[in-house]
Amino acid sequence: MSWFITVFISAVLLPPLSLILLGGAGLYLLPQRPQLGKKLIAAALMLLCALSMPVISDRLLAQFEHYAAIDLAHPKTADAIVILGAGSYRDAPEYQSDTVSRYALERLRYGARLYRATRLPIAVTGGNPAGGTAEAYSMRDVLTQDFHVPVRWVEPHSNTTWENARDSRKLLPADIRTIYLVTHAWHLPRAIYAFQHAGFNVIPAGTAYSLAHHISPLDFIPQPSGLTNSYFAIHEALGLIWYRLTG
């Protein structure tokens, strides 16, 4: 399945588009079936409100944060560090080129810290499904120029987590078996499944935890960040289901 088709299907299934379609269906049905139409509109609004509340969205995301943060004072033995891409910031005017997204930068920052604790060689992986510079090249440039961390391997062709794993296995030498896998904490279950399927032994190296155990009164107010976290949580759930059905 092509990257575009995958992204299109995901958009239809995930908020906010799924909720817009649900509410739109309710509006369409109002003249002919007013009761059903009203129920669909109400459901869309209630789901939008609930999924936008951090008290709910953070807990949805935390369901995928199965792996504790690494103790960098006592790192485990491994052969390499693999850092996954997380999108690009296209045509960045302040950099006069494509560069990494803020999500990728979170992963790179932690990958740089992990490198300083272990001195293991680093691989970066990520293609350019939407065009422009491949993520892996931008990731390499950020690590070498901004964090002064060397990059041994660059994998610039993969467009999904599954392809990250497959193409990394093709690129890395056969004696690279055990890796630190750097990605967001909530992305680890799906990423680990893919990399183990590709033949790696994986040490989870998560970053950017949702910190769902912290609650404030503001967490009960719908916010854009809440909807974003709900999007990621539902995306990971659907992705895991798809990998286990097709992997």
Buried (B, 14 or more C-beta within 10 A) or exposed (E): EEBEEBBEEBEEEBBBBBBEBBBEBBEEBBEEEEEEBBEBBEBBBEBBBBBBBBBBBBBBBBBBBEBEEBEEEEBEEBBBBBBBBBBBBBEBEEEEBBBBBEBBBBBBBBBBBBBEBBEBBBBBBBBBBEEBBBBBBBBBBBBEEBBEBEBBBBBBBBBBBBBBBBBBBEBBEEEBEBBBBBBBBBBBBBBBBBBBBBEBEBBBBBBBBBEBEEEEEEBEEBBEEBBBBBBBBBBBBBBBEBBEEEE
